[in-house]
Amino acid sequence: MIAPTAASPAAAAPSAPHSAAREAPGRGSVEGASSRPGMMGGMPPRRRTDPAVGRAAVAAWRADPTDLAARRTAVRFTLEELADVAPGHTVEVRVPPDGAVQAVEGPRHTRGTPPNVVETDPQTWLALATGAESWHEALAAGRVHASGERADLADWLPLQATRTRP
């Protein structure tokens, strides 16, 4: 018989219980997540784009759709606006690489791939948000991928915040 060595599993000290070995206090646990400064219920506070800055970004994107900085700000602003007019957590709207948001009232989704997903590119999203293209046109052309029974944003688009103002 071979005696256990320091490197063998039989010589190792008994391990701590699973949760104590894997999670340090305040890291990864429900208690720690909600008690961290600046956190509310484990989630960071929602960032908001100043409406004037967001509208200016939309106007800049309309003038020059190739302006990357304007496009990114415009996408984030319009996603935030969608979340305001259709609050909820039932549909995840993804506009890679610029942003994503959960919106639309209904059953809350918390883990894994959401059952209701809308995904499109930034140019198509901004065309939808501004009314330059309709939801049904973009869907029929394959520029929007929508899955799930609640993944229809036609009732909320175009967004009022993106309308041209005098």
N, C-alpha and C positions, 0 to 999 in steps of 0.2 A: 504494500500500500504506500502511496506517495503522500507525504504530509502536506497540508495546505501551505502555500506561500503567501506573502503579503499581496501579491498581484492576483491571486486566485479569488473567485467569488466566495468560496467557503471561509476565507480568512477575513473577509470584509465585515465591518461592524454592522449590526442590524440597522436597517434604514428607518428613517422617521416615517410617520404615516404619510400617505400619498399627498394630501393637501398641504401639509406643513413642509414637505420636501420640495414641492414645486412652486409654491406661492409664498412670497415674502409678505408680511403684513402691509396692507395698503396697496398692493400691486396685484391686480388680477382678481381680487375678490370684490364682491358686491359692496361690502362695508368700506373698503379702501377706495373704490372708484367714486363713490358718492361723497366721500369726505375730503377729497382732494380740492385744494383751493381753485376757484374758477370753474368748478364742475357742478353741473346740476343733474342729479340722477344718473351720474356716470357719463353723461354726454357733454362735450364742450358747448359753450354758448354759441348760438347761431350767428354767424357773421352776416352783416348786412351791407350791401353796396349802397352808398348815398344815392338817392333817387336822381339827383341832378347829374351826378357822375355817370350813373347807369344810362340815363337818357342821352347824355352827350356821347357815350360810347356807341349806343345804337345809331345815333346820327352819323358818327364818324364811320361806322361800319357800312351804313348806307352809301356814304360818299366814296368809300374805298374798301371794298370787301376783302382786300388783301392785307389790310392793317391788322397784324396779329394781336397787338396789345388791345386795340379797340374791340376786336372780335371776342377775345377772352373775357374782357370786362362785360361786354354786352351779353354774352352767353350766361355768365354767372348772375348778372342782374335779372335777366329774363327768367332764369330758373327760380330765383328767389321770389320773383313776382308771381310765377305759377304757384309756388307753395303758399303764397299769401291768398290768392283767389280760389285755390282748390286745396285747402289745408287737409292734411291727413298723412297716412303712412302706407296706403294700399298699393300705390303704383310708384315704381322707381323709374325716374326719367334720367337716362344717361346720354350725355353729349360729350363723348371722349374726344380729345383729352382735356376739355375745358371745365367740365363739371357734371354733377349729378345731384338729384334731389328726390326726396320722397314726398308725394303729394296724393291728393284725392282721398276723401273720407271713406272709411270702411274698415275691415279687419286689419289690424296692425301686423306687419311682417317684421320678424326680429332676427331670424337666422337663415343662413344659406341663400340660395337663389330665390328672389321674390317671385311669387306666382304671376304678378302683373308687371311687365317690363316694357318700357318704350326706349328705343335706342335709335339715334340718328347722328349725322355729322353736324358740326357747328353751322355751316352755311344753311343747311336745310332747316335746322332748328330756328335760326334767326329769321328765315323766310316764313316759317310757320308762326313764330311769335309776333312778327310785324304784319302779317296778313298778305305778304307778297305771294304766298302759296297756301292753298287750303290743305287741311288735314287729309281729306279724302284723296286729293290729287297726289300728295306725297306718298301716301300709303299705297295707292294703286301703282305708282311708278317704282315702288320698292326702295324709296329713299328713307322711309321710316319702317322700322321693324317693331311691331307691337304684338305682345303675347299676353294672354289672360283676358278674362271677361270684362275687366274694368280698365283695360289699357287703351281707352279711346279718349283722346284729349280734345276732340272737336268742339265740345261745349265751352271750353275755356280759351280757345285760340281764335283769333289773335288776341294778344294781351292789350288792354287799354293803355298800360304804361308806355307802350311802344308807338302809339299813334303820333303822327306828325302834328306838332303844335305851332300855332302862328307866332 
